[in-house]
């Protein structure tokens, strides 16, 4: 281990910054390495910048406010291939930085600390973060991205700079921590997690983190990067529910529910469920096609889906579905016209028309989905 960089995002951290810098220097000396310390200042109005400069650190001034903007600027300013980052509020021990760098040198592309394994000091993490927020979001993250990380939001982490440039996160707020992991997962990076301690921060004010707004931003970021969980699987569930309801209505004229029996109104809801399900499935396919156009290939269902949706058979089947359902609907309309539009039984006629309308929607959506997918995968776009 020769040389590495430590990046500390900073916004008015004069009470704790010096101790963090000293720990980073001490950690490098104990490992026989040199450390470049970058204080990525996000508009401090106290003595933070003066303290950093007096201790020989590089100060990068970041005019764009936000945790992500500060970290991004600091990582890009690093002059070494290995970058460790952590909050400058004394919540993390920068003497542990060499452990993270060692894992990068051993082949990992990104190393995340695990506070639950390393130990959380009393008062260091609110109970709703410790027992609800972090465990739930980490579980969703592991499920969505298929990576072995049990503490998605640990602020002490390390990356290879070249891999960071390849992943290219873009968000500027707290959700940057989640986006970084998502983008590294998208580029098939090697993840490593090691225990680390979380101490009670040394601030005399409230932290910048806002539990519920920032938690929602993390969750939203996960969902946006996971179209199979956000769109495909929910769409399949809704589509099946709608299809079963419409089939039951077409055959029996009623829908037998677990606790009651539904009729026309329930069939209309079934039609809506089916249409929304088809829309979600189509949207997920287009999203995954767009991901492939950006060289993202981590979606397991995609290879089979691509073969089906881009095939001539799928396109022709969708056209045939449109033609058959439209012809049947026109036939029914012709019968009504010949009969001079007599009073009809709404239940009886709806048993024929609602399923046909739903199939027409499915066929149209299939054609649109096939065309859009081919457009995104085409080399001419």
N, C-alpha and C positions, 0 to 999 in steps of 0.2 A: 504494500500500500504506500504509494508515494504522495499523491496530492488529490484532494477532493474539495468540493465547495459545500458550504452550509448557507442556506437562504433563510432569512428571518423576515417575514412580513411584519411591518411595524406601523402602528398608528397611536402615537402618544404613549409610549411604553418606557418612559424614562425611569420608572421605579424598578423595572425588572430587566431591561435590555442589557445592562452591563454584566449582570450575573450570568445571563444566557451566553453572552460572548465569551466570558471567561471559561465557562463550562465547555464550550466548543473548542477553545484553544487547548484546554487541559486534556480533552478527549483525544485530540490529534497528537499531542505530545506523548501520551501514554501508548499510542499505537505506532509511534515512530513515523508519523506522517506530517505533511504540511496541509494546512487548511486555509482556503480562501473563504472569508466570511462576507456575505453580501446582505446588507440591511436594505430591504426593499420598502422604502418609505412611502406611505400612502397619504401624505399630507399632514404630518405631525406638526403641532404648534408648540410642543414643549421642547425639551433639550435632547430628544432622542437622536437626532442627526448629529449633534455635536458630540454626544457620547460615543456614537459609532465611529466617527472619524478620529476621535482621540485615541481609540483603541486599535487603529489601523484597518478598520473595515472599509469596504467599498459601499458607498451609499448610492442606491439607484432611486431617483425620485419618480414616482408613478402618479401622474395626474388623474388617471381614471380610478375612481373609488371602487373598492371591493377586494375581498380576500383573494379571489381568483386573479384579478388584474395584478395585484402585488406579487403573488407567487410566479405568475407567468413572466413578468418583467425580470424578476430575480433569476429565474432558471435560464432565461435567454441570455442574461448578462454573464453567466458563469463561464470561466475559462478552463474548466476541467471537465472530463467526461462523466464524472459521478457527482450527483447533486443530492444533498440531504436537505430536507425542509422541515421546519417546525415553528410553532408559535413562539413569539418572543415575550411570553408572559410568565415564564418559569414553570409552566404546567408540564413541560417535557424536559428530560435531562439530556442535554446535547453531548454529554460524555459518552452516550451510547451510539453516537453517530458512526464510529468505526465499525460497529457490528453490521450496520446497514450497508456500508460500503463494501465490506467483505462479502456479503451475499451477492451484491452486484458483480463483484469480481469473479464470483463462483458460477456466474451464468444467469442470474435473475435479471430481468429488465426493470422490475419495479418491486420494491420491498415496503410492506405496510406493517406498522406496529400493531400489536394486539394488547390493548389495555386490560382486557378481561383476564388474560393469562399472566400479564406482567404485574398487575396489581393496581387498584384504584384507591388512592388515599382518601381518607374520610373528608367529605365535603368537596371533593374534586369534581364530582359529576352529580347533577340532580337525579333524583330517583327515577323520574319519568324518562330521562335519557338512558339510564343504566338498565332499567328493567323493561322498558317499552320501546322507546324510539330506536336506539342503536340495535338491539337484538332483532326487532322486526325488519328494519331497513336492511340490515346485514343479511338476514335470511332471504329477503326478496332479491338482494343483489347476487347472492350465491346461486339462487335459482335462475334468475334472468341471464346471468353471464357465465355460468358454469365455471366458476373460479373458486379456489379454496381460501376465501378471505372471510374471517369471522368478525372482523371489526372494520367495517367499511369506512368509518369516519374518523379514524385515528389521524391526528394532525402531524404525527412524526412519521415521515416516509422518505424514501429515496428512489431516484430514477436514473437511468442512463440518459444523458442529455440527447444523444442521437435518436433514441427511441421516443423521447418526449417530442422532439421535432416531428417525427413521423406521425405520432398520434395527434398532435396539434389541437389541444383543447381550446375552446373559444369563450367560455362563459367567464364572467368577471366576479360573480358573487360567491357565497358559501357553497353553492352547488358544484363549484369547480372540483371539489374533492371527489364527488361522485362521477362527474364527467371524465376526469382523468382516468379513473379505474375503467369506466365503460370504453373509452377510446383505446386504452391499452389492451383491453380484452378484444376489441374489434381488430387489432393488429396482431392477434395471436401471440401476445407477449408472455413471458415466463414470470409468474407471480411467486412471491415468497412472503411469508408472514412470520414475524418474530415477536416474542413477548417484550413489552415495554411498560414502564410505569407512568401513571398519570398522577401528577401532584396537584394540590390546590394552587391555583394561580396566585401570583403576588400582587394583583391589581388592587386598587382601592376604589374601584368603580365597577359597574356592571360590564359583563363581557359583550363583545360585539354580536355574538350569536343570538338569534331570536328563535326560540324553540320551534314554534308551530309554523311560522312562515318559511323558515329555512328548511324545516323538515319536509314540508310540502314541496319545496323546490328540488330537494334531493329525490323525492319519490317521483316527481314529474320527469326529472331527468332520466331515471331508470326506465320509466314507462316509454319514453320517447325512443330510447335505444333498444327497446324490446318489443317489436311489433308482433311477435308470435304470442306473447303473453298479453299485450295491450289490445290487440285486434283479432288475431287469427283464432285463438282458442275461445275467447268470448263469442266471436262470430259463429264458430261451429256450434257452440251450445245453443245460442239463440236460434240459429238456423234449424237445428234438429227439433227444438221445442215447437217452432212455428210449423215445420213440415209435418210433425206428428199431429198437431191440432188440425191442420188443413186436411190431412188425409182422413182423419176420423170424421170430420165434418162432411167431407165429400161422400164417404161411404155410408155413414149412419144418419147424417143430418143433425148430429149433436156431438159434443165433445165431452167425454167422460173424464172428469177430474177426480182427484183423490177424495175430496170432501164434497163435491157438488157436480152438477152437470151443466155444461155451458152450451150456448146455442149461437145465434148469429153474431151477437156482440163479441163473444169469446173468439169466434172464427176471425173476426176483423182484427182482433189483437194478435191472433196467430199469424195472420198475413203480415202485420206490421213487424212482428218478431222475425219472421222469415226474411223480409226485405232488409231489415237492419242487419241481420246476421250475414246475408249475402254481401251487403255493403262493407261490413267490417272485414270479412274474408278477402274481398277484392282489394281493400285499402292496405291490408297487411302484405298481400302479394306484391303490390306496387311498391310499398316501402322496402321490402326485401330485395326487389329488383334494383331499386335505386341504391341500396347498400352495396349490392354486387358491382354496380357501375362505379362505385367508389372503392372497390377492392376490399369490401368487407364481406367475409364468407363464413361467419360464425353461427349462422342460423341453421340448425340441424334439419328442419323440414324442407329447407329451400331447394336442395338438389332435386328431390322428387317433384316438388311443386313446379319448378322451372321446366322440367321435361314435359309435364302435363299441359301447363298453361301456354307454352310456346309451340305446342304441336299443332299440326293442321287438324287433327282429330278433334281437339278441344274447340277450336274456332268453328269448325263445321258443325259439331254437336250443338254449340250455342246458337248458330244460325238456324239449325233445324228446330230447336226448341222455340225460338222466336216465331218461326213460320208456322209450326203446328199449333201453338197456343193462340197466335193471332188469327189463324184460319178458323179455329174452333170458336173464338169469340165473335168473329164476323158472321159465322154460321148461326150462332145464337141470336145475334142482332138481326140477321135476315129473317129468322122465324118471327121475331117480335114485329118486324116491319110488315111482313106478310099478314100477320094477324091484326094489323092496325093498332099495335101496342096495347093489347088488352090488359086488364088488371092481372098481375101475375103474383104468384105466391113468393114473397121475399125469401123465405127459407129455401124453398125448392130451387129457385133460380140462382141464389147465392151459392148453393152447393156446387153448381157448375162454374159460375163465373169467378168466384174468389180464388179457387186453386189455379184456374187458367191465368188470371191476372198475375198471380204470384210467380207462376212459371215464366210468363212473359218478361217480368222484371228480372228473373234469374238469367234468362237468355241474353237480354240486353246488357246486363252487367258483365256476363261472361265475355261477350264480344269486346266491350270497352276495356275490360281487364287484360284480355289477350293483346289488344292493340297497344295499350299503354306499357305493358311489360316489354313488348318487343321494341317499342320506341326507346325505353330506358336502356335496354341491353344492346341496342344497335350502335355500331361504330360510327354511324353518320351523324349522331346527335352530339 
